[in-house]
């Protein structure tokens, strides 16, 4: 909690750099023109972007939305990634272009072992699937059902999945999203990652998009491909 000239405020950055819930801050909170000791690292407002409200087809009683960040005086937050990307889209439009993005993400799926996870022994988790061959329809007996469910869920929130395939490496997979405009593609990428992890959790699995979950040379790494075109 900080005191500022405009009252009391909580700055999210103080929570982003902690080692864990309830633990002391583990890094320096650097000052910026809009957040510093003089103004008490003031809070910002998150306001729902109405264009992002979607009802979850697999849970009809639930919906989700994405917020945009604003300063307390109502000005758009200059550091909000969505605001930055929206400005870039506007600049491209002024030049007569519409950028479109098709994004692919590789990830690992493992059987959840909460004892190992609590002990920080993530590298010992058992990969989901019994082979390391890419493009293998029978790597796991549940793979096709998992892929179909993920694709159906994404379709219900207007996210197209062009493919979901096995990648080279134990427990390695990849999905490709259909093209969208820049901001819509970024939103879809965030949501697809979130809901894939959600689906995994429902099935006793855990997913990671981190670059490497094993040391270099020991197992495959996760990558990404961002296909960009101008229209």
NORLIN-V653325 format. One record per residue. N is the residue number from 1. RES is the residue in three letters. PSI is psi in whole degrees, -180 to 180 (NA if undefined). D_FIRST is the distance of its C-alpha to the first C-alpha in Angstrom with 2 decimals. Layout:
N/RES/PSI/D_FIRST  N/RES/PSI/D_FIRST
This chain:
1/UNK/130/0.00  2/UNK/155/3.81  3/UNK/134/6.95  4/UNK/171/9.88  5/UNK/-22/13.46  6/UNK/8/13.34  7/UNK/-164/10.61  8/UNK/146/7.04  9/UNK/158/6.23  10/UNK/127/5.36  11/UNK/124/7.83  12/UNK/-28/10.44  13/UNK/-28/11.79  14/UNK/-21/9.35  15/UNK/-25/10.97  16/UNK/-23/14.35  17/UNK/15/15.06  18/UNK/157/14.49  19/UNK/-27/17.81  20/UNK/174/17.36  21/UNK/127/15.57  22/UNK/-1/13.53  23/UNK/159/14.46  24/UNK/157/12.82  25/UNK/137/12.54  26/UNK/11/16.20  27/UNK/171/16.54  28/UNK/133/15.77  29/UNK/103/13.61  30/UNK/143/16.36  31/UNK/151/16.16  32/UNK/169/18.11  33/UNK/-29/19.58  34/UNK/-8/17.15  35/UNK/112/13.88  36/UNK/178/13.58  37/UNK/-33/12.19  38/UNK/-38/14.23  39/UNK/10/12.70  40/UNK/24/9.05  41/UNK/64/9.51  42/UNK/159/9.82  43/UNK/165/10.26  44/UNK/164/13.92  45/UNK/138/16.19  46/UNK/117/18.41  47/UNK/130/21.77  48/UNK/133/24.60  49/UNK/110/27.58  50/UNK/-24/30.45  51/UNK/-12/32.83  52/UNK/2/31.02  53/UNK/124/31.29  54/UNK/145/33.67  55/UNK/136/35.04  56/UNK/115/35.45  57/UNK/-31/39.18  58/UNK/-12/38.94  59/UNK/79/36.56  60/UNK/-23/37.63  61/UNK/-3/35.14  62/UNK/147/32.25  63/UNK/164/31.22  64/UNK/161/28.57  65/UNK/160/27.31  66/UNK/140/25.55  67/UNK/158/22.99  68/UNK/148/22.89  69/UNK/138/19.81  70/UNK/149/19.65  71/UNK/166/17.71  72/UNK/-20/16.57  73/UNK/3/19.95  74/UNK/-7/21.81  75/UNK/143/22.96  76/UNK/139/23.24  77/UNK/122/20.72  78/UNK/-20/22.98  79/UNK/-3/21.47  80/UNK/121/21.95  81/UNK/-34/24.93  82/UNK/-38/26.63  83/UNK/-40/26.56  84/UNK/-47/28.00  85/UNK/-37/30.69  86/UNK/-39/31.55  87/UNK/-39/32.21  88/UNK/-41/34.46  89/UNK/-42/36.32  90/UNK/-40/36.90  91/UNK/-41/38.31  92/UNK/-41/40.60  93/UNK/-38/41.76  94/UNK/-25/42.63  95/UNK/0/44.88  96/UNK/18/46.52  97/UNK/151/44.96  98/UNK/105/43.14  99/UNK/138/41.51  100/UNK/143/41.69  101/UNK/135/40.13  102/UNK/118/41.40  103/UNK/138/39.04  104/UNK/141/39.99  105/UNK/133/37.80  106/UNK/148/38.99  107/UNK/165/37.25  108/UNK/143/38.04  109/UNK/134/38.40  110/UNK/156/38.59  111/UNK/128/39.26  112/UNK/126/36.03  113/UNK/98/36.20  114/UNK/-28/33.01  115/UNK/-46/34.12  116/UNK/-41/34.58  117/UNK/-42/31.32  118/UNK/-30/29.32  119/UNK/0/31.20  120/UNK/18/30.33  121/UNK/56/34.05  122/UNK/-30/33.81  123/UNK/-11/36.91  124/UNK/0/39.00  125/UNK/144/38.40  126/UNK/124/41.71  127/UNK/149/42.18  128/UNK/113/43.14  129/UNK/156/46.78  130/UNK/6/49.76  131/UNK/169/50.69  132/UNK/12/49.36  133/UNK/134/51.70  134/UNK/156/50.22  135/UNK/49/51.25  136/UNK/113/52.29  137/UNK/-17/52.50  138/UNK/25/53.09  139/UNK/-42/50.49  140/UNK/142/48.98  141/UNK/-20/50.75  142/UNK/1/47.68  143/UNK/-48/46.94  144/UNK/-39/48.81  145/UNK/-40/47.31  146/UNK/-48/43.78  147/UNK/-44/44.46  148/UNK/-40/46.03  149/UNK/-42/43.14  150/UNK/-46/40.56  151/UNK/-41/42.75  152/UNK/-43/43.25  153/UNK/-43/39.57  154/UNK/-38/38.80  155/UNK/-34/41.75  156/UNK/-19/40.35  157/UNK/25/37.29  158/UNK/37/39.55  159/UNK/117/38.91  160/UNK/132/42.22  161/UNK/110/42.77  162/UNK/-34/45.81  163/UNK/154/46.11  164/UNK/110/44.55  165/UNK/162/46.52  166/UNK/144/46.59  167/UNK/171/45.96  168/UNK/123/47.51  169/UNK/149/45.98  170/UNK/124/45.34  171/UNK/12/42.77  172/UNK/137/42.36  173/UNK/170/42.36  174/UNK/140/41.80  175/UNK/153/41.43  176/UNK/131/42.20  177/UNK/149/40.85  178/UNK/158/43.10  179/UNK/144/42.60  180/UNK/167/40.17  181/UNK/164/38.91  182/UNK/-55/36.11  183/UNK/-41/33.05  184/UNK/-36/34.70  185/UNK/-41/35.57  186/UNK/-43/32.03  187/UNK/-43/30.79  188/UNK/-38/33.72  189/UNK/-44/33.04  190/UNK/-44/29.48  191/UNK/-40/30.74  192/UNK/-42/33.77  193/UNK/-45/31.83  194/UNK/-48/29.51  195/UNK/-24/32.49  196/UNK/-43/34.62  197/UNK/-36/32.14  198/UNK/-46/32.04  199/UNK/-41/35.85  200/UNK/-46/35.99  201/UNK/-37/33.72  202/UNK/-25/36.05  203/UNK/19/38.97  204/UNK/27/37.69  205/UNK/168/37.01  206/UNK/138/34.16  207/UNK/149/34.11  208/UNK/140/32.72  209/UNK/5/32.88  210/UNK/152/31.95  211/UNK/-48/34.60  212/UNK/130/35.92  213/UNK/-6/35.54  214/UNK/159/38.38  215/UNK/153/39.33  216/UNK/137/41.45  217/UNK/-12/45.05  218/UNK/-35/44.46  219/UNK/164/43.60  220/UNK/157/43.16  221/UNK/166/39.99  222/UNK/134/38.21  223/UNK/-171/38.67  224/UNK/152/38.32  225/UNK/125/40.62  226/UNK/108/39.64  227/UNK/122/42.76  228/UNK/135/42.53  229/UNK/154/45.22  230/UNK/133/45.74  231/UNK/NA/47.57
